[in-house]
Amino acid sequence: MAITFISIALFIVTQLCFVSCVLSQQNETKFLYHGFFEANLLKYGSSKILPSGILELTNSSRRQMGQAFYGFPIAFKNSTNSSNSFSFSTSFVFSIDAPGHGLTFLISPSMDFTQAMPSQYLGLFNTTNNGNSTNRILAVEFDTVKSNEFLDIDDNHVGIDVNGLVSVESAPAAFFSNKQSKNISLKLSSKDPIRAWIEYNGVERLLNVTLATLDTSKPNFPLLSRQMNLSEIFMEKMYVGFSASTGNITSNHDVLGWSFSREGKPQEFDLKLLPSLSTPSPSDFDDLDPIPDPPSDSATVKPNHTKTMIIICTLAIMIFMI
């Protein structure tokens, strides 16, 4: 009888520990990945983690599409009917080798894009659902092919997309040089690593998109700035991630590092920890702001209570076994 009681107690404690750990991970609102070996990612389509730690969304094959998402949904509103969306900010480093077709950062209510199409649809939509308000998707596209059907401005632009691929705001790829006080053009498909910042102020309802080369600090002015009430798009919980596709023209779409925060600014990268990057010369860092001490591993997540819960659960099990 005593053995049965202990067995039941152990089972209950184990289940409670498991649920607590999962809930703790689900409540994460900040993470930082230098490479993706230890990243909490769910990958679909052609996406995979390379031996270098790079997240490869597509390779040089035709008509591919790949997606990768942070493994848990993130709360963007207090409730489904809330008229306000939380602020968030993200930064990532990506590389596109050859133009065809492009990469997006997206926030979506679902990770299921099995009905999406490659090529100009960027692995997000298809001929039937493109533009539907029921999609509830926000995407920032880094587009390397001009698609006239989507009113693209050129074959090297950044656009803000809502539920479809006709951008509500777009501009040729460029960044503002703080030193030279002017915009400098960027070639998205140069293969050179490019850093992007996407920031939303929930109070001001303002979405900013900023680009820069990897060896410069964050520009003082964004490339795109759009007044938007994202609460009209977002569900209470959404997934964050990336999508990319190729068509008859192929391209490698890679992500080298990713930082996300739903509270305040995203954590800063340590450039030395990003995978497969040539080390810039010391003079290249003259324009950089001071960077905090590097994290100890390739995937740094905001501290949570998961380890604490594991310790507590272990102690509880030991007590029951005495």
N, C-alpha and C positions, 0 to 999 in steps of 0.2 A: 504493500500500500504506500509506504514511504517512498519507494523507488518510483512508483507511478506519479506521485505528487511532484517529486523532484523533476521528472521528465517533462511533465506538463509545464511546470514553472520555467524550466530552461527553454522550452519551445516558445512560450509567451515572451520571455525576455529577449530571445534572439529575434523574434519578429518585430518587437518594438524597436530594437536597436536598428534593424534594417530599415524600417520605415523612417525613423528619425534621421538616419544618415542620408537617405534619398531626399527627404524634405529639406534638409540642410543644403544639399547641392542645388535643389530646385530654387532656393531662395537667393542663390548667388546673383549679384548684380555687377560684379567687376571681375575681369580676368585679363591676363597678359600672357601671350604665347610668343616665345622666340623659337620659331620652328614648331612642328606639330607632333613630335613623337609622343608626348604625354598629354596632348590636348584632348579635351572632352568633345569630340566631334563625331557626328554621324555623316557618313559619306554616301553619295548616290551617283549612279551613272558612271562616267569615266573618271571620277575624282579618286585620288589615292595619295598616300603619303610616300614621298620618295625617300631613298636611303639617306639623303642629305637632311631630311626633316621638312623639306618644302611641301606644301599642299599643292599638288598638281590637279587642276580642274579639268583640263583637256591637254592632250599631247598633239603630235603632228598628224593625227588621223582625221579623215574627213567626216563631216556630219556627226560630230560628237557633242554631248552635253554632259556636264557634271555639276553637281551641287554638293555643298558641305555646310552643315549647320552646327552651332553650339548645341550640345546634347539635351538641354532642358529649356522649356519655354520661360520667357522673362515677362514679368508684369510691366505693362506700359500704361495701365489705367487702374483706378481704384475699383471700377466696376464696368460692366459692358456698356451701360448707359451714361457713363461719365462724359461730361463735355470738355474735359481737360485730359491731356496726355502728359505723362511724366517726361522730364528732360532726359536726354541721353547723349552720349558722345562715344565715338569710336575712331580708331586710327589703325591703319594697316599698311603694309608694304607689299606691293605686287609687281609683277613683271609680265609683260606681254611680248612674245617673240613672233613677229610677223602679223599682218593685219587680217584677222578673220576668225571670229566676228566681234568678240568683246567679252567683257567681264562685268558683273554687277555685284554690289553689296545690296542685300535685300532684307526686309523685315516682313514676315509672312505669318498668317495664322496656321499654316500647315507646312510640312516638309515633303508632301507628296506632289512631285512634279512629273509623274510618269506620263501624263498626257501632254506635257509641254513639247515644243519642237526645237531643234537646233537652228543653225544658221542665224538669220536676222531676228529670230524670236528669243535668242540668248538663253535658251533652256528655261524660260519663265512662263511663256504663254503659247497658244496655238491660234490657228485661224478663226476658231470659234469663240474663245473666251477673251481674246485680247481686247482690252478696253472695258470689260465688264466691271461694274461697281462692286459686284459681289466678290471679286478677287481679294479685296482688302490688302493689297500689297503695295508697299513703298520700296522703290529700288533706285539706286544711283548707278547709272550705266557709264562704263568707260568703253566707248564704242569706236571700233576701228574700221568699220565699213559703212558707207553712206547708203541708207535704205530710203529711197524716195517715198515708199508707201507709208513710212512713219515720220515723214517730214524732217529727216535728219539734216542738220545744217552742213555737215561735211563728214569726212571719213576719219576724223581725229577729234572727237568731242566728248564732253562730260554732260550728262543729262539727269534731271530728276524726273522719275517716272512714277505715276500713280495709277495702278490697276491696268496699265497698258504701256506700249512702247512709243507712243507719241509723247515726248517729254513736255512737261509743263514749264520747264526752264532748262536751257542748255547754253553751252559756250564752248568755243574751241579750247582744247586742252592747253593750259598755261598756268603759271604761278607768279605771284607778286614777289619780286626780289626786294627784301628789306634794305639791302645795301644800295641797290641801284634805283630804288623807288619807281619801278616800272614793271609791267607784265613781261614775262619771258615765255615763249612758246615751249611746249613739251610735245615730244613724239611718243604717244602711248605705246606704240608697237616697236619701240627701239630695243627692247629686251633689257634696258637699264631699269634698275629698281626705282619705283616711284612710290612716294608716300602720300596717302590720302587721309584727310580728317573729315568726318561727317558729324555735325553737332546740331542738336535740336534743343532750343530753349522753350520749355513748355509754358512758361509764363508769358513770354513775348510772342510765342507761336512763330518762331523763326528758325528756319533750317538753313545751315551754312555748309557748303562743300568747299574744301580747300585742297590744293595739290602742291607738291614740292618735290624736287629731287632729294635723294636720300642724304646728301651732304650739306643741306641747308636747314636752318631752323624753321619753325612754322611761320609762314607769311603773316603779315599784319592784317591782310585783307583776303577774304575768301574769293574763290573763283565764281561761285554761285551763292546767292542769298535769296531765299523765297519765304514770304509770309504764308504759313500753312497751319491749319488746325488738324493735326494728325489724329485727334480723337474721333474725327469723322471717318477715318480709315481703319484705325486699329481696333482690334478686339482687346479684351482685358489682358490676355496673355498672348505673346507672339514669339516666333522663332527668328533668330538672327543668323545670317550666313552669307554665302557667296554662290554665284552661279556663273557659268560661262559656256560658250558653245562655239563650234566650228561649222563651216559650210563646205563648199567646194574648195575654198581657200582655207588652209589649215593654220593653226597657231597654237603655241603653248601658252596657257594661262595659268600663272603660278601666284601663290600667296606665300610670302616668306615669314610674316609675323602679323599678329593681330592683338589689339588692345581694345577692350570694351568696358564702358562704365555707364550705369544708369544713375549714378550719383556722382556728380562732379566730373572733372577732367579724367580722360583715360590715363593709365599709368604710362610712363615714358619708356621707350625702347632703349636698350643698350645695343648699339649697332654691332658691337663685337660678338654678340650672341646670336645674331641673325644668320641663318644658314647660307652657305655657298655664295658669300659676297666677297669681292676683292676688298682688301683693306685700304681705305682712302689714305692719302698722305696727310701728315699733320696739318698742312696748310689748308686742306679741304675742310677742316673743322673750325676755322676761324669764325664762321657765321653761326655756329651752334651755341645754343644755350647750355649751361651746365646740366649734366645728366646725373641722376642719383646713382648710388652704388648698385651694381648689377645684381639681379636675383641669382640664386645659386643653381638653378636648373633651367631647362628649356621651356618649361611651362609654369608660370607663376600665377596663382589664383589668390584673390583676396582671402585672408584667413577666415576660416569658419569654425563651426563647432563640431565638425565631423570627427576629428581626432579625439576631441574631448568625449564625444558620445561613445566612441569605440572603447576608450579607457574605462568609462563608467560601466558599460555593458560587460566588459571583461571582468571587472571587479564583482559585479552583480552575479555573474555566472559562478565565479569562484566561491562566493558566499553561499550560494545555493548548494554547491557541491560539498561544502564542509558538513 
